[in-house]
Amino acid sequence: MKSTRFVTICFVYSGTILLAQGAFLFESPIAIITQIGVGLSILGTGLLRLYKPEEYERKPTEYGPLAYAMATLALVLTALFLAQVVVF
């Protein structure tokens, strides 16, 4: 898999998880609005990267830290979402 595609998929996945967390978040309205806003911005970035992939093409060596950071973010968000679902 190309590193560009992997990072884009991580953006879309992370945005979707954040939006799902916002639906299960039973705290203050400001926390819910913030969660949904961040989820929409990350999801929008991922969809923009899907729509114009040639704009984000780089050398595969330049994607190292970004790819690892996005994979870590996706794993952490998934773990937090599952923990939140189990607790509530």
C-alpha positions, 0 to 999 in steps of 0.5 A: 500500500502506498504511504499516501493512501495509508495516511489518507485512510488513517485520516478518514478513520480517525475522523469517523471514530471521533464523530462516533465518540461525540455521539456516545459522549455524555458530558457537557455540550461544549465537550460534545461540540468540540469533539464533533468539530475536531472529528469533522475537520480530520474527516474533511482533511481525509476526504480532501486528500481522497479527492485530490491525491496528486496534491499530497504526493510526496516521496515515501521517505517523507511520510515516515513520521506522519504515517507512524503518528496517524497509525498511533492516533488511530489505535489510541482513538479506537482504544479510547472509544472501546473503553468509553463504550464498555464503561457506559 
